[in-house]
């Protein structure tokens, strides 16, 4: 079972050696999580097979100026999700709220550097966790070559064709959100987006 699940996530080591990456100490999973959903949970659980810990980092400011739901609420949702999955190994890291206050957004390389400094971990033991849909965008990331040279990457194949925007869209249209789209930590608070309050 472990091999089946781990085959759905690719481990890429720091640098350009192309060798097999070791297990990482920390996987950093950043995103809007607006709201978090079962697809996110699937990625987290697979990452735990490749890293000792997973930090869930909600975006405080979006790189493209997109408006997001309340930051504190998204942090609470992620903290609850982390406790259900494994409170010893998964945690919500609200570090972006205090990083780079003079910039419109926090870039992945800034986040990874800050977490490396805070944890004392060598950068190759830290991996940026992204979905396969974002892998093609990686060359456009701020200081992309440096990021790939210094830090590892975990690339998760999409197993659930679900995105937060789909949940928000249904709520805006006044439609019930399917039960399978909802995390228990979130479903009773979806009224913050308007429309139906929980799964139908």
PyMOL commands that set and color helices and strands:
alter all, ss='L'
color gray80, all
select helices_A, chain A and resi 2-6+38-47+71-86+95-98+108-119+123-125+132-135+138-140+144-150+164-172+179-181+187-193
alter helices_A, ss='H'
color red, helices_A
select strands_A, chain A and resi 9-12+24-31+51-58+90-92+126-131+152-156
alter strands_A, ss='S'
color yellow, strands_A
deselect
rebuild
show_as cartoon
